[in-house]
């Protein structure tokens, strides 16, 4: 009973490209990911273009993110920002 517009996770026999939905997890839009990461929408699109952020392509054009994949990315991102601070 999954909606057609959400990515399919496949079964144990058919692995997907390293992504798996946790129970109850809903893919985030670019706007939602930007808010979650505390950056602009343009920054998220730039990271997607540079393949620096884990993402899914839905129907070829739509970009979605899994919060479970963004958590480690967010942690490393915050560390890098913290290191770059000047006093």
ABEGO torsion letter per residue (X at the ends): XBBAABBBAEBAABBBBGBBBBBGBBBBBAAAAAAAAGBBAAAAAAAAAAGABBBBBBGGABBBBBAAAAAAAAAAAAAAAAAABBX
